[in-house]
Amino acid sequence: MNQFLDTLRKPKIYALALLTLTSLLGCVQALQPTTPTSDIYPTKARAEIDHIYVFGDSLSDTGNLFTLINHLFLYNHIRMEAPPASTGGQKFSNGHLVAEYVAAHYGLTLKPAWAPGPNMRNTLEIIKDEDIAELITWLIAFKRKEEIPQKHLATIKLISESLGQRADGNNYAVANATIIPYEGILNKFFAQFSLSKQVGLHQEEDIDQRTSAKTLHLLIIGGNDITMIINGDPSQPAQDQKTQQVARAYIEQIERLRKMGAKKILVSTAPKIGETPAFYQTAASDQANHLSHLLEQEVSRQIKQHFSANQVGFVSISQAFDSLLRQWPQPRQHQACVQDITSRYFNLEHFILHDGELAAKFINDCNQQALDSGSFVFYDHFHATDKLYQLITRYYIDAIDKLMQ
């Protein structure tokens, strides 16, 4: 305890620890992603795919966000190593993500496509110590709809714009990414990694690989947009209108990929987020499901309207999600196994004394055996367990094989 108190007496360390925490809330963390060791769909004939590129948010992020965070702030090894963490402390699930299982099925691997910017380390030297201290004080006290002071906005903008450049990888997905920009302090930060920014970074990719008929572009995104819309204007007409705007913006990025030469693009939105522990049986649950369905419906409709079926495919997950949930008994269908950074559980003492290790704790009578055996649908309040990801992956593989014919 004395070591912890001594550490907190150093204002810069305390400030950067809290700034790191603020950046991580609601996000997946990942470092050195592992690869599934076996094919979850071994009896399925495989389409011939030479390359895969992934775009999206925490449902697919296998290392991008924390690669960037670890090179910016005080700690350079932020992770969640101890159970109930994922293998190697890579993400908020106890196994692998859909994109990883898809890649493994076709004999491919995923690597982070974002790398720290060349001037990342110099960023904090440019910012005055008192500016950081004032920003932290404001962060602690700010309310969700409070306007960001211009001075703090400039600091956040400087930090976020210094973050990323292209790495030698094929996974562009960044946790907390959205399709369109939103107001709010975290959203200002993560706007640098939105879908349009990911597609823009992809323009630097080798043109032969990018335009090959044996290259798959996989997009899975939309859940964060629905969450942001629900937290915005409370009227349903306004939320519906915003969701339709998100759908149009999604289509614009698909068209952008097509113009860049992409010949095979598979698209999906997030499943019904009203079923997640974060929303289930809350006042917003029905509306979250309504908006999830509306986004899926609009994106699917516009894909059929604007693209040929042999170039852009769409995977509808909502129906499959309902039937998959029923494989678990109530109340397990909507319970989280752990509480962690995504549900704003943060042990500052543990984080500082263990050099950036994130803590998590079991809830709802879950334990490591129950987690590993697939007794829970959800790992945390937003993200699925490895068991559900494996089941969902089969729907993607079926759609990919159809698209690649």
NORZI-V739895 format. One record per residue. SS is DSSP state (2 for helix, 1 for strand, 0 for the rest). PHI is phi as a letter, one per 40 degrees, with the letter a starting at -180 (* if undefined). PSI is psi as a letter, one per 20 degrees, with the letter a starting at -180 (999 if undefined). Layout:
# NORZI-V739895
ss:SS phi:PHI psi:PSI
ss:SS phi:PHI psi:PSI
This chain:
# NORZI-V739895
ss:0 phi:* psi:h
ss:2 phi:c psi:h
ss:2 phi:c psi:g
ss:2 phi:c psi:g
ss:2 phi:c psi:h
ss:2 phi:c psi:h
ss:2 phi:c psi:g
ss:2 phi:c psi:i
ss:0 phi:c psi:i
ss:0 phi:c psi:o
ss:2 phi:d psi:g
ss:2 phi:c psi:g
ss:2 phi:c psi:g
ss:2 phi:c psi:g
ss:2 phi:c psi:g
ss:2 phi:c psi:h
ss:2 phi:c psi:g
ss:2 phi:c psi:h
ss:2 phi:c psi:h
ss:2 phi:c psi:g
ss:2 phi:d psi:g
ss:2 phi:d psi:h
ss:2 phi:c psi:h
ss:2 phi:c psi:i
ss:0 phi:d psi:p
ss:0 phi:g psi:j
ss:0 phi:b psi:r
ss:0 phi:c psi:q
ss:0 phi:b psi:q
ss:0 phi:a psi:q
ss:0 phi:a psi:p
ss:0 phi:f psi:m
ss:0 phi:c psi:p
ss:0 phi:c psi:r
ss:0 phi:b psi:p
ss:0 phi:d psi:p
ss:0 phi:c psi:i
ss:0 phi:a psi:q
ss:0 phi:c psi:p
ss:0 phi:c psi:i
ss:0 phi:b psi:l
ss:0 phi:c psi:h
ss:0 phi:c psi:i
ss:0 phi:c psi:p
ss:0 phi:c psi:q
ss:0 phi:b psi:p
ss:0 phi:c psi:q
ss:0 phi:c psi:o
ss:0 phi:b psi:p
ss:0 phi:c psi:h
ss:1 phi:a psi:q
ss:1 phi:b psi:p
ss:1 phi:b psi:p
ss:1 phi:b psi:p
ss:1 phi:b psi:q
ss:1 phi:i psi:b
ss:0 phi:b psi:b
ss:0 phi:c psi:i
ss:0 phi:c psi:i
ss:0 phi:b psi:i
ss:0 phi:c psi:o
ss:0 phi:b psi:j
ss:0 phi:i psi:i
ss:2 phi:c psi:g
ss:2 phi:d psi:g
ss:2 phi:c psi:h
ss:2 phi:c psi:g
ss:2 phi:c psi:g
ss:2 phi:c psi:g
ss:2 phi:c psi:h
ss:0 phi:c psi:i
ss:0 phi:b psi:g
ss:0 phi:b psi:a
ss:0 phi:c psi:g
ss:0 phi:c psi:p
ss:0 phi:b psi:j
ss:0 phi:a psi:l
ss:0 phi:c psi:p
ss:1 phi:a psi:r
ss:0 phi:b psi:n
ss:0 phi:c psi:g
ss:0 phi:c psi:q
ss:0 phi:d psi:q
ss:0 phi:c psi:l
ss:0 phi:c psi:r
ss:0 phi:c psi:r
ss:2 phi:d psi:o
ss:2 phi:g psi:j
ss:2 phi:g psi:l
ss:0 phi:c psi:h
ss:0 phi:a psi:r
ss:0 phi:c psi:m
ss:0 phi:a psi:r
ss:0 phi:c psi:j
ss:0 phi:a psi:c
ss:0 phi:b psi:r
ss:0 phi:c psi:r
ss:2 phi:d psi:g
ss:2 phi:c psi:h
ss:2 phi:c psi:g
ss:2 phi:c psi:h
ss:2 phi:c psi:g
ss:2 phi:d psi:g
ss:2 phi:c psi:h
ss:2 phi:c psi:h
ss:0 phi:c psi:j
ss:0 phi:g psi:k
ss:0 phi:b psi:r
ss:0 phi:b psi:r
ss:0 phi:b psi:p
ss:0 phi:b psi:q
ss:1 phi:d psi:p
ss:0 phi:c psi:i
ss:1 phi:b psi:q
ss:1 phi:b psi:q
ss:1 phi:d psi:q
ss:0 phi:c psi:q
ss:0 phi:c psi:h
ss:0 phi:b psi:j
ss:2 phi:d psi:g
ss:2 phi:c psi:h
ss:2 phi:c psi:i
ss:2 phi:c psi:g
ss:2 phi:c psi:h
ss:2 phi:c psi:h
ss:2 phi:c psi:h
ss:0 phi:c psi:p
ss:0 phi:c psi:q
ss:2 phi:d psi:h
ss:2 phi:c psi:h
ss:2 phi:c psi:g
ss:2 phi:c psi:g
ss:2 phi:c psi:g
ss:2 phi:c psi:h
ss:2 phi:c psi:g
ss:2 phi:c psi:g
ss:2 phi:d psi:g
ss:2 phi:c psi:h
ss:2 phi:c psi:g
ss:2 phi:c psi:h
ss:2 phi:c psi:i
ss:0 phi:c psi:q
ss:0 phi:b psi:q
ss:0 phi:d psi:g
ss:0 phi:c psi:j
ss:0 phi:c psi:p
ss:0 phi:c psi:q
ss:0 phi:c psi:p
ss:0 phi:d psi:q
ss:2 phi:d psi:h
ss:2 phi:c psi:g
ss:2 phi:c psi:h
ss:2 phi:c psi:h
ss:2 phi:c psi:h
ss:2 phi:c psi:g
ss:2 phi:c psi:g
ss:2 phi:c psi:g
ss:2 phi:c psi:g
ss:2 phi:c psi:g
ss:2 phi:c psi:h
ss:2 phi:c psi:i
ss:0 phi:c psi:i
ss:0 phi:c psi:g
ss:1 phi:b psi:q
ss:1 phi:a psi:r
ss:1 phi:c psi:p
ss:0 phi:b psi:r
ss:0 phi:c psi:m
ss:0 phi:b psi:r
ss:0 phi:b psi:j
ss:1 phi:b psi:o
ss:0 phi:c psi:i
ss:0 phi:c psi:p
ss:0 phi:b psi:p
ss:0 phi:d psi:q
ss:0 phi:g psi:j
ss:0 phi:c psi:q
ss:0 phi:b psi:r
ss:0 phi:c psi:g
ss:0 phi:b psi:r
ss:0 phi:c psi:q
ss:0 phi:b psi:r
ss:0 phi:c psi:q
ss:0 phi:h psi:q
ss:2 phi:c psi:g
ss:2 phi:c psi:h
ss:2 phi:c psi:h
ss:2 phi:c psi:h
ss:2 phi:c psi:g
ss:2 phi:c psi:i
ss:2 phi:c psi:h
ss:2 phi:c psi:i
ss:2 phi:b psi:k
ss:0 phi:c psi:r
ss:2 phi:d psi:g
ss:2 phi:c psi:h
ss:2 phi:c psi:h
ss:2 phi:c psi:g
ss:2 phi:c psi:h
ss:2 phi:c psi:g
ss:2 phi:c psi:h
ss:2 phi:c psi:h
ss:0 phi:c psi:h
ss:0 phi:c psi:i
ss:0 phi:c psi:q
ss:0 phi:d psi:p
ss:2 phi:c psi:h
ss:2 phi:c psi:g
ss:2 phi:c psi:g
ss:2 phi:c psi:h
ss:0 phi:b psi:j
ss:0 phi:c psi:q
ss:0 phi:c psi:i
ss:0 phi:b psi:j
ss:1 phi:b psi:p
ss:1 phi:b psi:p
ss:1 phi:b psi:o
ss:1 phi:b psi:p
ss:1 phi:b psi:p
ss:1 phi:b psi:o
ss:0 phi:a psi:r
ss:0 phi:h psi:h
ss:2 phi:c psi:g
ss:2 phi:c psi:h
ss:2 phi:c psi:g
ss:2 phi:c psi:g
ss:2 phi:c psi:g
ss:2 phi:c psi:h
ss:2 phi:c psi:g
ss:2 phi:c psi:h
ss:0 phi:c psi:i
ss:0 phi:c psi:c
ss:0 phi:d psi:p
ss:0 phi:c psi:i
ss:0 phi:c psi:p
ss:2 phi:c psi:g
ss:2 phi:d psi:g
ss:2 phi:c psi:h
ss:2 phi:c psi:h
ss:2 phi:c psi:g
ss:2 phi:c psi:g
ss:2 phi:c psi:h
ss:2 phi:c psi:h
ss:2 phi:c psi:h
ss:2 phi:c psi:g
ss:2 phi:c psi:g
ss:2 phi:c psi:g
ss:2 phi:c psi:h
ss:2 phi:c psi:h
ss:2 phi:c psi:g
ss:2 phi:c psi:h
ss:2 phi:c psi:h
ss:2 phi:c psi:h
ss:2 phi:c psi:g
ss:2 phi:c psi:h
ss:2 phi:c psi:g
ss:2 phi:c psi:g
ss:2 phi:c psi:g
ss:2 phi:c psi:h
ss:0 phi:c psi:i
ss:0 phi:h psi:i
ss:0 phi:c psi:p
ss:0 phi:b psi:h
ss:0 phi:b psi:o
ss:1 phi:b psi:p
ss:1 phi:b psi:p
ss:1 phi:b psi:q
ss:1 phi:a psi:r
ss:0 phi:b psi:r
ss:0 phi:c psi:q
ss:0 phi:c psi:a
ss:0 phi:c psi:o
ss:2 phi:c psi:i
ss:2 phi:c psi:i
ss:2 phi:c psi:i
ss:0 phi:c psi:q
ss:0 phi:d psi:h
ss:0 phi:c psi:h
ss:0 phi:b psi:h
ss:0 phi:d psi:p
ss:0 phi:g psi:k
ss:0 phi:b psi:r
ss:0 phi:c psi:h
ss:0 phi:c psi:j
ss:2 phi:d psi:g
ss:2 phi:c psi:g
ss:2 phi:c psi:h
ss:2 phi:c psi:g
ss:2 phi:c psi:h
ss:2 phi:c psi:g
ss:2 phi:c psi:h
ss:2 phi:c psi:g
ss:2 phi:c psi:g
ss:2 phi:c psi:g
ss:2 phi:c psi:g
ss:2 phi:c psi:g
ss:2 phi:c psi:g
ss:2 phi:c psi:g
ss:2 phi:c psi:g
ss:2 phi:c psi:g
ss:2 phi:c psi:g
ss:2 phi:c psi:h
ss:2 phi:c psi:g
ss:2 phi:c psi:h
ss:2 phi:c psi:h
ss:2 phi:b psi:i
ss:0 phi:b psi:q
ss:0 phi:c psi:q
ss:0 phi:c psi:h
ss:0 phi:c psi:j
ss:0 phi:b psi:g
ss:1 phi:b psi:p
ss:1 phi:b psi:q
ss:1 phi:b psi:p
ss:0 phi:b psi:o
ss:0 phi:c psi:o
ss:0 phi:c psi:h
ss:2 phi:d psi:g
ss:2 phi:c psi:g
ss:2 phi:c psi:h
ss:2 phi:c psi:g
ss:2 phi:d psi:g
ss:2 phi:c psi:h
ss:2 phi:c psi:h
ss:2 phi:d psi:h
ss:0 phi:c psi:i
ss:0 phi:c psi:i
ss:0 phi:b psi:q
ss:0 phi:c psi:q
ss:0 phi:c psi:q
ss:0 phi:c psi:j
ss:2 phi:c psi:h
ss:2 phi:d psi:h
ss:2 phi:b psi:k
ss:0 phi:b psi:q
ss:1 phi:c psi:q
ss:0 phi:c psi:h
ss:1 phi:b psi:q
ss:1 phi:b psi:p
ss:0 phi:a psi:b
ss:2 phi:c psi:h
ss:2 phi:c psi:h
ss:2 phi:b psi:k
ss:0 phi:g psi:k
ss:0 phi:c psi:o
ss:0 phi:a psi:p
ss:0 phi:c psi:n
ss:2 phi:c psi:g
ss:2 phi:c psi:g
ss:2 phi:c psi:g
ss:2 phi:d psi:g
ss:2 phi:c psi:g
ss:2 phi:c psi:h
ss:0 phi:b psi:k
ss:0 phi:f psi:l
ss:0 phi:g psi:j
ss:1 phi:c psi:p
ss:0 phi:c psi:q
ss:0 phi:b psi:q
ss:0 phi:a psi:r
ss:1 phi:a psi:q
ss:1 phi:c psi:q
ss:0 phi:b psi:r
ss:0 phi:f psi:k
ss:0 phi:g psi:k
ss:0 phi:c psi:q
ss:0 phi:a psi:r
ss:2 phi:c psi:h
ss:2 phi:c psi:g
ss:2 phi:c psi:h
ss:2 phi:c psi:g
ss:2 phi:c psi:h
ss:0 phi:c psi:i
ss:0 phi:g psi:k
ss:0 phi:c psi:i
ss:0 phi:b psi:q
ss:0 phi:c psi:g
ss:1 phi:b psi:p
ss:0 phi:c psi:g
ss:0 phi:b psi:b
ss:0 phi:c psi:i
ss:0 phi:b psi:h
ss:0 phi:b psi:q
ss:1 phi:c psi:r
ss:0 phi:c psi:r
ss:2 phi:d psi:h
ss:2 phi:c psi:g
ss:2 phi:c psi:h
ss:2 phi:c psi:h
ss:2 phi:c psi:g
ss:2 phi:c psi:g
ss:2 phi:c psi:h
ss:2 phi:d psi:h
ss:2 phi:c psi:h
ss:2 phi:c psi:h
ss:2 phi:c psi:g
ss:2 phi:c psi:g
ss:2 phi:d psi:g
ss:2 phi:c psi:h
ss:2 phi:c psi:g
ss:2 phi:c psi:h
ss:2 phi:c psi:g
ss:2 phi:c psi:h
ss:0 phi:c psi:i
ss:0 phi:c psi:999
